[in-house]
Amino acid sequence: MAKKTKISEADIIAFYMDDVVEHQVKPNSIEDFAKSHQFDDVVFYEHFTSFKDLEKTIYLMLFQNSVVVLKQSTEYHSYSKKDKLLSLYYTFFENLALNKEYIRICLKGFENQLQALSDFSRLKRSFTDFIEDLNLETFSLNVDTIETIQNKTIKESAWLQFLFVFKFWLDDTSEDFEKTDMFIEKSIITAMDLLDTTSLHNIIDLAKFIYKEKVK
């Protein structure tokens, strides 16, 4: 059988995800995978360095597609920061639900190790960029170093929260992931409220004082 010559990145992603779902396991080798879809494995390497590279791209693609869908909506641009973040979560996890079987097969055995899962490295960068673009309000400290630490902490905390939601979604057996939707709403509202609490302000003030005393 003649091999296909025009194979795109999107084609390879679709082949891979379909194979994982159909066979309930990842392909054994790139050579066998390419052969089963009638294209030369050199074409695979034009787009990806490995299956791991491909999987990282899939998670990134699902996230970026969610952001594109959001930003195409005229209503989105008038949303509050909280509603923008909620909309991102809802849209992204709807995309995950459409591919839930593939994701659960790929993450089998990693349910309790999501923080260390390298498959999410590109997704994390894109997610934290989104958080940074939201420009979530922080306290005015007039100390550049502490401001930088605070901004980084917000992004890392948001990422950790994202992983908690992802883990919750993996375990969610409710109809249409209704419990995940509830968890998203409650966790986002709580996190946004936390940014404006007096106790946190007092902690930051203490950090400011300690910093000033140390650099004198």
Secondary structure as UniProt FT lines:
FT   HELIX           9..23
FT   HELIX           30..36
FT   TURN            37..38
FT   HELIX           41..47
FT   HELIX           51..71
FT   TURN            74..75
FT   HELIX           76..78
FT   HELIX           81..98
FT   HELIX           100..106
FT   TURN            107..109
FT   TURN            111..112
FT   HELIX           114..116
FT   HELIX           118..120
FT   HELIX           121..134
FT   HELIX           144..171
FT   HELIX           175..177
FT   HELIX           178..194
FT   TURN            195..196
FT   HELIX           198..215
//
